[in-house]
């Protein structure tokens, strides 16, 4: 059914659209249609092509990349790199080096960010051609369980008859009911990354990872940033002891952080927005800002997909229901990434895309990871993987915790950044590593070792006996393992009996 021997049949025909225009409509047959060219979609399409399937990839953008490359992960990290540089230049004054006040050319900064995006998305376009993936630029909608109609960017239509399909349309920024006002002074994560200007006073509604990352960027560029979060603390999914390390530094970077606080009203007043806040810790209920960034999560993109013409079902929150092979209730259609819920992370979508392709080919696979790493690219970075201490407590799972503070790390000291910590979550009976959390500079680059340890079923002794290079931040993983046994070389903390 699948393989290199299948022949694509292209059957062109015309149809009458209106009294003035004839539109060309082409019908093609493909073994696999992938809707959505983000990290999940293009990973699935590329693997399928590598394994011999005939693949059609459909996306609204000129090249694959999705939200991650165009309006998310990549542009934000380019700007966060600049933010880090500005912070380090300021910190250098303590070491006897003064670069002076930074002069920011917002146009050049935007060009740099756009250049990064164009380079990566253009590269994906080339990879599509090299793999002979049929990339169609347009919006797809299911007609039935074997047919998709694509409204192409050039105003023509294309009909695709597929044997299997993967939905990878991702998510878009969520809004707050009752606070949606149409104003150029109100931004979401997409418009915030366009970097049209740097407001003097910026309110960020939402203390999740997107809100904090964008707050970090704007604060470094000169905005006085206030963050409002309705939950008791920032980054609700992370352990409180790790968030506390990050929050201490953010309080020196941001103008104000309000937790357990709601925004109850937004009103535009010419060139500013008046905001009413409601919360126990709010000192001034009514405040004025030059711009407001709303970052309160994301919601799945299913509107206009035509899934009602298939057997695909969604849950109460609008996410597509899938099994462990990412198959929907329609045997011909799979779904991956943000649209199926769970962790809304690019690398999770990519992994799901690969599992879906393997399942389509009949391989015995399932998406059952023991750990999915998450990274918040603030300063310091915060990363975790596997079981958190908070989850263990909520689920009644008995664990032991080993923490190594970076104040005892030689490498952290050379960087003048001792504000970090590495934590291991351990199963007491077996000493198996169930989770890892790291807060500190470069945490996102270290967390992969913890993910591998969990997936391999490693025990603490494995980590302790693994020789790490010195002096590095990665050796804090080994030091935390040594602390579990009470004999860490760089810290005296005997294990309690």
matplotlib code that plots the C-alpha trace (Angstrom):
import matplotlib.pyplot as plt

x = [0.0, 2.8, 6.3, 8.3, 6.4, 3.2, 2.4, 1.0, -2.0, -2.6, -6.0, -6.5, -9.9, -11.5, -14.6, -16.6, -16.2, -18.1, -19.0, -15.5, -13.0, -12.1, -10.1, -7.9, -8.5, -6.1, -6.8, -3.9, -3.5, -1.0, -0.3, 0.2, -1.2, 0.1, -1.8, 0.4, 4.1, 5.3, 7.9, 5.4, 4.2, 7.5, 9.2, 6.4, 6.5, 10.3, 10.4, 7.6, 9.4, 12.7, 10.9, 9.5, 6.0, 4.6, 4.0, 2.0, 2.6, 0.1, 0.7, -0.3, 3.3, 5.7, 7.9, 7.5, 8.3, 4.9, 4.4, 7.6, 9.9, 7.8, 6.2, 7.4, 10.4, 13.0, 12.3, 11.9, 15.2, 16.9, 15.6, 16.4, 20.0, 20.1, 18.5, 21.2, 23.9, 22.5, 22.3, 25.8, 27.1, 25.5, 26.9, 30.4, 30.6, 31.1, 34.2, 35.7, 34.4, 32.0, 30.6, 28.5, 24.8, 23.5, 22.2, 19.3, 18.4, 15.0, 15.0, 18.3, 17.2, 14.0, 16.1, 18.3, 15.3, 13.7, 17.0, 17.2, 13.6, 14.1, 17.3, 15.7, 12.4, 14.2, 16.3, 13.2, 11.9, 15.0, 14.8, 11.2, 12.4, 15.3, 13.0, 10.5, 7.8, 4.9, 4.6, 1.3, 0.9, -2.7, -5.5, -6.7, -10.2, -11.5, -14.3, -14.5, -12.1, -10.1, -10.4, -9.0, -9.7, -6.9, -7.6, -4.3, -2.6, -2.9, -6.7, -6.9, -8.1, -6.6, -8.2, -6.1, -7.2, -5.2, -4.8, -3.7, -3.5, -1.9, -3.4, -0.7, -2.3, -1.0, -2.4, -2.9, -2.9, -5.8, -7.8, -9.5, -13.3, -14.6, -11.1, -10.9, -10.8, -9.7, -6.7, -3.1, -2.0, -3.1, -0.6, -0.5, 2.7, 2.6, 2.4, 4.8, 7.5, 7.1, 9.0, 7.4, 8.5, 9.6, 6.8, 8.0, 5.5, 4.3, 1.8, 2.1, -1.0, 0.1, 3.1, 3.7, 6.8, 5.7, 4.8, 8.0, 10.2, 8.7, 8.8, 12.5, 13.1, 11.2, 12.6, 16.2, 15.3, 14.2, 10.5, 9.3, 7.5, 4.7, 3.6, 0.1, -0.6, -3.9, -2.3, -0.5, 2.9, 4.7, 5.1, 2.3, 3.7, 7.1, 8.3, 8.1, 11.7, 13.0, 10.7, 11.7, 15.3, 14.1, 11.6, 14.3, 16.1, 13.0, 12.1, 15.2, 14.5, 10.7, 9.0, 6.4, 5.1, 1.5, 0.4, -3.1, -4.3, -6.8, -7.2, -10.9, -11.0, -9.0, -9.8, -8.0, -7.3, -5.7, -2.1, -2.4, -4.4, -6.0, -6.1, -8.1, -6.4, -8.1, -6.0, -4.9, -1.4, -2.5, -1.4, -2.8, -6.0, -6.1, -2.9, -1.9, 0.4, 1.6, 0.9, -0.5, 0.6, -1.9, -0.2, -2.6, -2.0, -2.9, -5.9, -6.0, -6.6, -9.5, -11.8, -12.2, -10.6, -13.8, -13.2, -17.0, -16.9, -14.8, -15.0, -12.5, -13.7, -12.6, -12.8, -14.6, -11.6, -11.5, -8.4, -8.5, -8.8, -6.1, -4.7, -1.1, -0.3, -1.7, -4.6, -8.0, -11.4, -11.1, -8.8, -7.4, -6.5, -3.9, -3.2, -0.1, 1.3, -0.6, -3.9, -4.0, -3.3, -0.7, 2.6, 2.5, 6.1, 7.8, 9.9, 6.9, 5.1, 8.2, 8.4, 4.6, 4.9, 7.6, 5.5, 2.5, 4.5, 5.8, 2.3, 1.0, 3.7, 2.5, 5.3, 4.7, 5.2, 3.4, 4.0, 4.8, 7.7, 8.8, 10.0, 9.4, 11.7, 10.4, 12.6, 11.8, 14.4, 14.4, 17.4, 18.2, 16.7, 14.4, 14.1, 12.5, 11.8, 10.0, 8.2, 8.3, 8.3, 4.9, 3.4, 4.8, 3.2, -0.2, -0.2, 1.0, 4.3, 7.0, 10.3, 13.6, 15.1, 18.8, 19.6, 22.9, 23.1, 25.3, 26.9, 29.3, 29.9, 33.3, 32.0, 29.0, 31.4, 33.6, 30.4, 29.5, 26.2, 25.7, 22.0, 21.2, 20.2, 20.1, 17.6, 17.0, 13.7, 14.5, 12.5, 13.7, 13.5, 15.2, 17.2, 15.9, 15.8, 12.2, 12.7, 15.2, 14.9, 17.5, 17.4, 20.4, 22.2, 22.3, 19.8, 18.1, 21.3, 21.8, 18.3, 18.7, 21.1, 18.3, 15.8, 18.2, 18.7, 15.0, 14.3, 17.2, 16.0, 19.2, 19.8, 21.5, 24.7, 24.9, 24.9, 27.4, 29.8, 29.5, 32.7, 31.7, 34.1, 35.4, 34.7, 31.2, 27.7, 26.8, 28.8, 26.2, 24.2, 27.0, 27.3, 23.6, 23.9, 26.9, 24.8, 22.2, 24.8, 26.2, 29.7, 29.8, 33.4, 32.5, 30.0, 29.8, 26.3, 26.3, 23.3, 20.8, 20.5]
y = [0.0, 2.4, 2.7, 4.0, 2.1, 4.1, 6.5, 10.0, 10.7, 14.3, 15.0, 18.7, 20.2, 23.6, 24.9, 28.2, 30.4, 33.6, 35.7, 37.2, 34.6, 31.1, 29.3, 26.3, 23.4, 20.4, 17.0, 14.9, 11.6, 11.2, 8.6, 11.0, 14.5, 16.6, 19.7, 22.2, 22.9, 23.5, 21.4, 18.5, 18.7, 19.1, 16.5, 14.0, 14.9, 14.7, 11.3, 9.9, 11.0, 9.5, 6.2, 6.2, 7.6, 10.0, 13.2, 16.4, 19.1, 22.0, 25.2, 28.9, 30.1, 30.3, 27.7, 25.2, 26.4, 27.0, 29.2, 28.0, 29.4, 32.3, 33.7, 31.7, 29.7, 31.0, 34.8, 35.0, 33.2, 35.5, 38.5, 36.8, 36.4, 40.2, 40.6, 38.4, 40.5, 43.7, 42.2, 40.9, 44.3, 45.9, 43.2, 43.7, 47.0, 44.9, 43.4, 46.7, 46.8, 49.6, 49.5, 52.6, 52.8, 50.6, 52.3, 50.3, 50.5, 48.8, 48.5, 46.6, 44.4, 43.5, 42.8, 40.5, 38.6, 38.4, 37.3, 34.3, 33.4, 33.7, 31.6, 28.7, 28.7, 29.0, 26.1, 24.0, 25.0, 23.6, 20.4, 19.9, 20.1, 17.8, 15.2, 15.7, 16.7, 18.3, 21.5, 23.5, 27.0, 27.4, 26.5, 22.9, 21.7, 18.1, 17.2, 13.7, 11.1, 10.8, 14.2, 17.7, 20.9, 23.5, 27.2, 28.3, 31.6, 32.4, 32.1, 28.8, 25.6, 22.1, 18.8, 16.2, 12.6, 11.0, 7.5, 8.8, 12.3, 14.0, 17.1, 19.4, 22.8, 23.8, 26.5, 30.3, 32.8, 32.5, 35.6, 36.7, 36.8, 40.3, 41.9, 41.7, 45.3, 46.1, 48.4, 48.5, 49.1, 45.5, 42.8, 39.1, 37.0, 37.3, 41.1, 41.5, 39.7, 42.1, 44.6, 47.7, 49.8, 49.6, 51.0, 53.0, 51.2, 47.6, 45.4, 41.7, 39.7, 36.1, 34.8, 31.7, 31.0, 33.0, 36.0, 35.9, 35.4, 38.4, 40.5, 39.7, 40.9, 44.2, 44.9, 44.6, 47.0, 49.6, 49.0, 49.2, 45.9, 44.9, 41.3, 40.1, 36.4, 35.2, 32.1, 32.1, 32.1, 32.4, 29.4, 27.3, 24.0, 24.2, 23.5, 26.5, 26.2, 26.5, 29.3, 31.2, 31.4, 32.9, 35.2, 36.8, 38.0, 39.0, 41.3, 43.2, 43.3, 44.0, 47.1, 45.0, 41.4, 40.8, 37.3, 36.2, 39.2, 39.6, 42.3, 43.2, 46.1, 47.5, 50.9, 52.8, 56.4, 57.9, 56.7, 54.6, 51.9, 52.3, 49.0, 48.0, 45.3, 43.2, 41.3, 41.2, 42.5, 45.3, 48.7, 50.8, 49.2, 51.6, 52.0, 53.3, 51.6, 52.5, 48.9, 45.7, 42.2, 39.4, 36.0, 33.6, 30.4, 29.0, 27.2, 24.6, 25.6, 23.5, 26.2, 25.8, 22.4, 20.6, 17.8, 17.6, 16.0, 13.2, 10.8, 12.9, 13.9, 16.6, 16.8, 19.5, 21.8, 21.6, 19.3, 16.4, 13.0, 10.5, 7.2, 6.3, 6.1, 9.5, 8.0, 9.9, 8.2, 8.3, 5.4, 7.5, 10.5, 11.2, 14.3, 15.6, 18.6, 21.4, 20.3, 17.1, 18.9, 18.0, 20.0, 22.6, 22.2, 22.0, 19.0, 17.1, 17.8, 16.6, 13.4, 12.7, 13.3, 10.7, 8.2, 8.9, 8.2, 4.9, 3.9, 4.7, 2.4, -0.4, -0.4, -1.3, 2.1, 4.3, 7.8, 6.9, 9.1, 8.9, 12.5, 15.6, 18.5, 22.0, 25.1, 28.7, 30.9, 33.7, 34.9, 32.6, 29.8, 27.2, 23.7, 20.5, 17.0, 13.9, 14.0, 17.2, 17.3, 19.1, 16.3, 13.7, 15.3, 15.7, 12.1, 10.7, 9.3, 8.9, 10.5, 11.7, 15.0, 15.8, 19.5, 21.0, 24.8, 26.5, 28.6, 25.6, 25.4, 26.5, 27.2, 29.2, 31.2, 32.0, 33.3, 35.3, 33.5, 31.5, 32.0, 28.4, 25.0, 21.4, 19.0, 15.3, 13.6, 10.0, 6.8, 5.8, 2.0, 1.7, 5.0, 5.4, 9.0, 10.1, 13.8, 16.5, 20.3, 23.0, 26.7, 28.8, 30.1, 27.5, 25.2, 24.4, 23.0, 20.7, 19.3, 16.8, 14.7, 14.4, 13.4, 10.7, 9.4, 9.1, 7.4, 4.9, 4.1, 5.3, 5.3, 7.9, 5.8, 5.9, 9.7, 9.9, 7.6, 9.4, 11.5, 15.1, 17.7, 20.3, 23.1, 23.0, 23.6, 20.1, 18.6, 20.0, 16.9, 14.7, 16.8, 16.5, 12.7, 12.8, 14.8, 12.1, 9.8, 12.4, 12.7, 15.5, 16.7, 20.4, 20.6, 19.1, 17.8, 14.4, 12.2, 12.0, 8.6]
z = [0.0, 0.8, -0.7, -3.6, -6.3, -6.1, -8.9, -8.4, -10.6, -11.5, -13.1, -13.9, -14.6, -14.7, -12.9, -13.1, -10.0, -10.9, -14.0, -14.2, -13.1, -14.0, -11.3, -12.1, -9.8, -9.8, -8.2, -7.0, -5.2, -2.4, 0.1, 3.0, 3.4, 6.3, 7.2, 9.1, 8.4, 12.0, 13.9, 14.1, 10.6, 8.8, 11.0, 10.0, 6.4, 6.1, 7.9, 5.8, 2.6, 3.9, 4.5, 0.9, 1.2, -1.3, 0.8, 0.4, 3.0, 3.3, 5.1, 4.9, 4.9, 2.0, 3.6, 6.4, 9.9, 11.6, 14.7, 16.2, 13.5, 12.3, 15.4, 18.5, 19.6, 17.1, 16.9, 20.7, 21.3, 18.9, 20.9, 24.2, 23.0, 22.6, 26.0, 27.6, 25.9, 27.3, 30.8, 30.6, 29.4, 32.5, 34.8, 33.4, 35.3, 38.5, 36.9, 35.9, 32.3, 31.2, 27.7, 28.3, 27.8, 25.0, 21.9, 20.4, 16.8, 16.8, 13.0, 12.9, 15.8, 13.9, 10.7, 12.7, 14.1, 10.7, 9.1, 11.6, 10.7, 7.0, 7.0, 8.9, 7.1, 3.7, 4.7, 5.4, 2.0, 0.4, 2.5, 1.2, -2.4, -1.8, -0.3, -3.1, -0.7, -2.6, -0.6, -1.2, 0.1, 1.3, 3.7, 3.9, 4.7, 4.8, 2.5, 3.8, 5.2, 2.0, 0.4, 1.2, -0.6, -0.4, -0.9, -2.2, -1.6, -5.4, -5.1, -6.9, -5.3, -5.2, -4.4, -2.7, -2.4, 0.4, 1.8, 5.3, 6.7, 9.7, 11.3, 12.7, 12.6, 16.1, 18.3, 18.5, 21.4, 23.7, 24.7, 28.0, 27.8, 28.4, 27.9, 24.1, 22.8, 19.3, 19.8, 18.4, 22.0, 22.9, 21.8, 21.8, 21.5, 17.7, 17.5, 20.4, 18.4, 15.5, 17.6, 16.2, 19.2, 22.8, 25.1, 28.1, 30.4, 29.5, 31.2, 30.6, 31.5, 32.2, 34.2, 32.1, 30.0, 27.0, 29.1, 31.1, 28.1, 26.3, 29.5, 29.7, 26.1, 26.5, 30.0, 28.6, 25.8, 28.3, 29.0, 32.6, 32.8, 35.1, 35.2, 36.4, 37.1, 38.6, 40.1, 43.4, 41.7, 38.3, 36.1, 37.7, 36.2, 37.8, 41.4, 43.7, 45.0, 41.5, 40.5, 43.7, 42.3, 39.0, 40.7, 42.9, 39.8, 37.9, 40.7, 40.0, 36.3, 36.2, 37.7, 39.5, 39.7, 40.9, 41.7, 42.7, 40.7, 37.9, 35.2, 35.3, 32.8, 29.9, 28.5, 25.7, 26.3, 23.2, 23.3, 26.5, 28.2, 31.6, 33.5, 36.6, 38.7, 41.4, 44.0, 47.6, 46.8, 44.5, 45.9, 43.0, 41.5, 38.5, 36.4, 33.0, 30.5, 27.0, 25.8, 27.1, 26.2, 26.8, 27.2, 28.9, 27.0, 23.6, 22.1, 19.3, 15.7, 14.4, 12.9, 9.1, 9.1, 8.2, 10.7, 11.1, 7.6, 9.1, 12.0, 14.0, 17.5, 19.9, 23.7, 25.8, 25.5, 21.7, 21.4, 19.0, 20.6, 19.7, 20.9, 21.8, 18.1, 17.5, 15.5, 15.7, 15.7, 12.0, 10.9, 8.0, 10.0, 12.7, 14.7, 16.5, 18.4, 20.2, 18.6, 20.7, 24.0, 26.6, 26.6, 23.9, 22.9, 19.5, 20.4, 21.7, 18.4, 16.4, 18.5, 18.0, 14.2, 13.9, 15.9, 13.7, 10.6, 12.0, 13.0, 9.5, 8.1, 10.4, 12.8, 16.5, 18.1, 20.7, 22.0, 25.6, 26.8, 30.4, 30.2, 28.0, 28.9, 29.3, 29.2, 30.1, 28.4, 31.0, 32.9, 34.7, 32.6, 34.2, 32.9, 34.1, 32.9, 34.1, 37.5, 39.4, 43.2, 43.1, 40.9, 43.2, 46.2, 44.4, 43.3, 46.6, 45.1, 47.7, 46.5, 47.8, 46.6, 46.1, 45.5, 44.6, 44.9, 42.4, 45.0, 45.3, 41.6, 40.3, 36.8, 38.1, 40.2, 37.2, 35.5, 38.6, 38.4, 41.6, 41.5, 40.3, 41.6, 40.2, 41.7, 41.3, 42.0, 43.1, 43.8, 47.3, 47.0, 43.6, 43.6, 40.0, 38.7, 38.1, 37.5, 37.1, 37.5, 36.9, 37.3, 36.3, 33.2, 30.5, 32.2, 28.9, 27.5, 30.5, 31.0, 28.1, 30.2, 32.8, 30.1, 28.9, 32.4, 33.0, 29.6, 30.2, 33.7, 35.2, 38.9, 41.0, 41.1, 37.2, 37.3, 40.2, 38.4, 35.0, 34.7, 33.9, 32.5, 34.9, 35.3, 33.7, 34.8, 33.7, 36.6, 38.9, 37.8, 39.2, 42.3, 43.0, 42.7, 45.1, 47.6, 47.6, 49.1, 51.4, 50.0, 47.5, 46.9, 46.7, 49.5, 53.0, 53.6, 55.2, 54.4, 57.2, 58.8]

ax = plt.figure().add_subplot(projection="3d")
ax.plot(x, y, z, "-o")
ax.set_aspect("equal")
plt.show()
